[in-house]
């Protein structure tokens, strides 16, 4: 995987942030609730104390009797830290001397105190107050506990987010592997028709599969078009070539006309070869597979060099024992393309053709001292219609079919073509299975 | 030499016929297999040049039918360059040689000349000397029971000599029968080819008679 942002990282970060935020929110909520519960609890205690006094002071008691009860109650609740006083019509009857009468009933905060004002029988009012300190301490302890719990959950979430998110993207990884395994030559057929079991991923898989089928159809159509066009051109080109060859034999042709005839013949010949190359590239694999004839690669190279008339620049090192089972016509096309390619791309210097045999395989190695291949294009040079930037810039003519054809023919013989590492120039090596006695 | 040319493209047929006529052959041109059968029966040719995709059938099937009926006229098939399976099938059906399109007329003329010199197809089906066995029909060569690879050109040379077994064949005759051309290049190729055959099958398989030519076998 390349550097930079990853989807797993993104999911992990999002999950960690969500864990931290939810921990904070849950801590805040819990401490709020705890605080309110503590306050309610305190108010109930205060109310209870007031009600107790109310029961002891029925309406029929005189103010003096009521005051005595209030003083007794004050003595009783003082050890619990509470203060209590009894009022009638805004006038203090008894109890704690520091408590003022309230204007309204109910509970409220009053500086360091929480106080409640409760009406009882006989129009009298009980004022009761308790310190807020213990209440606050209890609420903070509860809040701290819930915050701690939330933080633990948050950290656990952060710690697990990496693992969880890589689990989440596992179907995506499988999808990536399948996409990477798509065969360029046969995209639709190489797409596995499996379901992942996750609706979103399956939708994506279906979309990719659909795109590959459309690509298949487009590829097949373009191949058919190339084949049809080439097929239509084959016969007229053959006739044109024969016509020119016959005309060249006529005696008494002026030299300039003879030279023009020769050029035209060459052009028509290479057009005919181009057409045949296109047809070979468009042919299905099994149409090219052959294993009948024994072919000696040294013979193929000799015939090719004799026909190309390129011998002065080409040095050969040919092992006579290098035989393969195959098709002499295709192997001749393979060698022709390797040699013409080398001569074309390396306009001067020596071209070496080596044919070697080991117990299982034979190799044809063609090396030149031209500009060579860039490391980046080593795979692409065997693709049809690929032309290297140097070739284009250098004005080398061609269609980018030569090495594609070499690759195709090598594959049809159960072999392969590759670019070898050489200090200078280009080196293409074709490896083919060696001839064996038929079983 | 009489040549029967079977091709359904009128222009190609006319041009090939013109080239072969210039070489002094009498050329009969037909466009269908039915016409080819009629022409063959009426004026037996010495070589048939057969295009494979014809309007009334496959040239390969026709070739097989001829061989099954004992017809031994040498057959040269014309195939597309990529038509590997056709070449294999055609040779198995009894065709003697093939030429891949696009071809040079010179190449076609050489092949026709060579086939004409070789004579009827399948005259000799096997040859044996000591541990060397040549199965010319199946194109399998064995030395002491071990199969040895021989190329098409090597088979052509051995077959040409085998049909003239026991007699010394002149160089010029071999060049005409195997290469269809007695140029200095072909002549140099003959010596290289003979040396390779000797290395594969043993020195006694091929005899050189200085100033005369080659003969198959150790001789009398």
Contacts between the chains, C-beta under 8 A, distances in Angstrom:
chain1	res1	chain2	res2	distance
A	234	B	80	7.5
A	234	B	101	6.8
A	234	B	102	7.5
A	235	B	9	5.2
A	235	B	11	7.7
A	235	B	12	6.4
A	236	B	11	7.8
A	237	B	102	6.6
A	238	B	9	8.0
A	238	B	12	5.7
A	238	B	101	6.1
A	238	B	102	5.5
A	238	B	103	8.0
A	239	B	9	7.3
A	239	B	11	4.2
A	239	B	12	5.2
A	239	B	15	6.0
A	241	B	102	6.3
A	241	B	104	7.7
A	241	B	105	8.0
A	242	B	12	6.8
A	242	B	15	3.9
A	242	B	16	6.6
A	242	B	19	6.9
A	242	B	105	5.4
A	243	B	15	6.0
A	245	B	19	7.6
A	245	B	104	6.6
A	245	B	105	4.5
A	245	B	106	7.2
A	246	B	15	6.4
A	246	B	18	6.0
A	246	B	19	6.0
A	246	B	22	7.9
A	246	B	105	6.8
A	249	B	22	7.2
A	269	B	102	7.1
A	269	B	104	7.7
A	272	B	101	7.8
A	272	B	102	3.5
A	273	B	102	6.8
A	275	B	102	7.6
A	276	B	80	7.1
A	276	B	81	4.1
A	276	B	82	6.8
A	276	B	101	7.2
A	276	B	102	6.4
A	279	B	80	6.5
A	279	B	81	7.1
A	279	B	82	5.2
A	280	B	81	6.3
A	280	B	82	4.0
A	283	B	82	4.7
A	286	B	85	7.8
A	287	B	82	6.8
A	287	B	83	7.4
A	287	B	84	6.6
A	287	B	85	5.7
A	288	B	82	6.3
A	288	B	84	5.2
A	289	B	84	6.9
A	289	B	85	7.7
A	290	B	84	4.2
A	290	B	85	7.3
A	290	B	87	7.4
A	290	B	88	5.7
A	292	B	88	4.7
A	292	B	91	7.1
A	292	B	92	7.9
A	293	B	139	8.0
A	293	B	151	7.4
A	293	B	152	6.0
A	294	B	149	3.4
A	294	B	150	6.0
A	294	B	151	5.8
A	295	B	151	6.1
A	295	B	152	7.9
A	296	B	149	7.4
A	296	B	151	4.9
A	296	B	196	7.6
A	299	B	151	5.7
A	299	B	153	6.7
A	302	B	192	7.9
A	306	B	185	6.6
A	320	B	196	6.3
A	320	B	199	7.2
A	323	B	149	4.2
A	323	B	151	7.8
A	327	B	84	4.6
A	327	B	87	6.6
A	327	B	88	7.8
A	328	B	151	7.6
A	328	B	152	6.1
A	329	B	81	5.9
A	329	B	84	7.6
A	329	B	87	7.1
A	329	B	100	4.4
A	330	B	81	7.6
A	330	B	82	7.4
A	330	B	84	6.3
A	333	B	81	6.7
A	412	B	84	7.4
A	435	B	149	4.7
A	437	B	146	6.8
A	437	B	147	3.6
A	438	B	140	7.5
A	438	B	147	6.7
